[in-house]
Each structure stands twice: as C-alpha cells, then as structure tokens.
Amino acid sequence: MDSLTHIVLGAAIGEVTLGKKIGNKAIIWGAFISTIPDLDVFITPLLNPVEALFFHRGISHSLFAAAFLIPIIGFVISKIEKRQNINLKTWVWFTSLPLLSHLFIDCFNTYGTAIFEPFSKARLSYDSMAIIDIVFLLPLLIFTIWAVFVRFQNKIRRTVAWISLSFVSLYFIFAIVNKQNITNRAAENLRIQGINYNSLLTTPAPLSNFIWAIVAEDKSGYHLGYINSLLKSEPIIFRYVPRNEELLGEYRDCKEVKGLIRFSKGYYIVEKDSLNNLWMYDLRYSGLDFDNNNSYVFSFGIKNNEGIIEITRSHPNRSVNFKSIEKYFERIF
C-alpha cells in the first residue's frame, strides 16, 4: 500500500492498543512504526533499476527482519518513554502490531512482498488491493485527524478506532471475494468470446476495488481489458498485444533482463520506439488513463553500451489527475 495508508493504519492500531494510557503518543508511535519497512526507499536510489525493484519490499518487509527489529524498536521506545508506567513486554507487543500489519497488507498488492527473505526470494502478491485505494484510506485518515483533537480519556476514541479497524478487516474480505468474482466473470467473458489463454491475471486499478484490469496470456501475447465490478452485465472489451519477446534477441539471456522478466512474473511486452530504442513494459500495473493504450506504469529501456547491458527506468505514470479521476468515477457509476 502507499505510505499514507500505512501511517494512518498504524495510527489506528496505536490508538486501540495504548491510546487509553498515553493518548496521542500512541497514534504517533503507531504511525512511525508502520512506516519503518518502507524506509528501504532511501536505499533504492543507490542501486541499479533491477536491483532496486527487488530491494523494495525485500528484506525490509520480511518476517526475519521483523523478528530482529521488533524487540530492538520496543526497547528503544521503552527508554524514550520511560516515564510512562509501561513495561518492556508491552512495548514489544505494541511495536509488533503496526509493523506486522504493514507486511501483511502489502502481500495483497500486485508488487508483492518478499516476506520469507533471506530464505526464499518468492514474492507474495494476491493482487486483490490497489496500492492506492481511497475507499480503504479515507475512513482511517478521517479517524486519525479527528482523534488527535479528542481527549484520550474519552471512550469514543477507542470506539471509533475499533470501528475503523473493523472496516479495514471487512474491506479486505470484500476485496478477496470481489477478486474471485471478477476472475470468474473474466473467465466467462473469455469463454463466450472464444478466446483461448494459458494464464489469467486480475488486478484492481488505482483508487478503489471497483475497476479491474484483466490480462489473459496466450503463447504469443495478451488479451487486455477492464471490468467494472458494479456493472454485472457489462461485457469486457479486449484488445490484443503481442509479447514480441523475439525483439530481446541477444539480451534474452542477460541477468538484468531475466530479472525484469522474473519481476513481471512473465506478464511483459517488448517494443521498439521510433528511435529504435528497446523497451520492456510490465502489464500487471494499470494507470487511470484507460483510453491510452501506451500508458505503462513500469517501463524499462534496454541498450548495449559498448558491451555492457544498461537498464533504465522511466518515471512511473499512473495518470492520477483531476481529469482522469473524474473519468474514473464516471466509469464506475
């Protein structure tokens, strides 16, 4: 999920655990602890583009790192807050909840989380939640802002915090059930349209769980489409894009290119632009510009610079602006 979602979720967890004892400090500590795994973004600029892809949500998001960090962070906070009548065991327990929640919810995004590193490089990604989901974020954000201005002795703070976390749990369940329904509808549409495929990917577009991207792979390319989960009878309009993997040529066995293919889980296409530059696009990520067939969030340039294979990454563009957001909600309703 995005950093703001982690912050407000950590704040809500902090409130329901220690808010009654230490007030807004629980919100602040919960928000801070929940952001710690994403501090890996300060290191990724120092790495090459392929290494950076795997470092983010890598070891910093693993259970191994959590087991190492939780007691240390809990100990440090206990020393900072030594005036509070709270023992070390409670601080360690308090630390574990927002930190582990961060790892857990990231497993439901398309990017995936290497939760078992360093023992396994597998990245868990259930593809049921968008990285930016305002329906999920807004209730938590509203609660966090409101709670700061309410006296911590007031029971209503804990009540609202529990309501917020209950909403989070229900939304996750809804997203999982919704994904299964979307996958079933996509498979049925493909069957009706006589489209054969080897694998099927369904993943929500940014901002909510209501517009989903569909990627059906066959032996030479992909059938791409979008589906509105609120319009049950809406047919999916697919367009076909070839994989063009033959364009990789000599680069196919390059370590960096293999890394890009592994990162994309095989859902990629290769194209040459007007200047004969080679580009690889990851099809698992959707922007908001649904009418632009060339709008790719993850785009990688590949070139041979005097025998050295160089990978460059263009800046991600999800087309999140007022115009695209307006069109997005028009499409939903």
Stockholm file with secondary structure:
# STOCKHOLM 1.0

chainA/1-333         MDSLTHIVLGAAIGEVTLGKKIGNKAIIWGAFISTIPDLDVFITPLLNPVEALFFHRGISHSLFAAAFLIPIIGFVISKIEKRQNINLKTWVWFTSLPLLSHLFIDCFNTYGTAIFEPFSKARLSYDSMAIIDIVFLLPLLIFTIWAVFVRFQNKIRRTVAWISLSFVSLYFIFAIVNKQNITNRAAENLRIQGINYNSLLTTPAPLSNFIWAIVAEDKSGYHLGYINSLLKSEPIIFRYVPRNEELLGEYRDCKEVKGLIRFSKGYYIVEKDSLNNLWMYDLRYSGLDFDNNNSYVFSFGIKNNEGIIEITRSHPNRSVNFKSIEKYFERIF
#=GR chainA/1-333 SS CCHHHHHHHHHHHHHHHHHHHHTHHHHHHHHHHHHGGGGGGGTGGGSCHHHHHHHTTSGGGSHHHHHHHHHHHHHHHHHHTTTSSCCHHHHHHHHHHHHHHHHHHHTTSSSCBCTTTTTCCCCBCCCCSCSSBHHHHHHHHHHHHHHHTSCTTCHHHHHHHHHHHHHHHHHHHHHHHHHHHHHHHHHHHHHHTTCCCSEEEEEECTBSSSEEEEEEECSSEEEEEEEETTCTTCCCCCEEEECCGGGGGGGGGCHHHHHHHHHTTTCEEEEECTTCCEEEEETTCCCSCTTCTTCCSEEEEEEEETTEEEEEECCCCCCCSHHHHHHHHHHHC
#=GC SS_cons         CCHHHHHHHHHHHHHHHHHHHHTHHHHHHHHHHHHGGGGGGGTGGGSCHHHHHHHTTSGGGSHHHHHHHHHHHHHHHHHHTTTSSCCHHHHHHHHHHHHHHHHHHHTTSSSCBCTTTTTCCCCBCCCCSCSSBHHHHHHHHHHHHHHHTSCTTCHHHHHHHHHHHHHHHHHHHHHHHHHHHHHHHHHHHHHHTTCCCSEEEEEECTBSSSEEEEEEECSSEEEEEEEETTCTTCCCCCEEEECCGGGGGGGGGCHHHHHHHHHTTTCEEEEECTTCCEEEEETTCCCSCTTCTTCCSEEEEEEEETTEEEEEECCCCCCCSHHHHHHHHHHHC
//
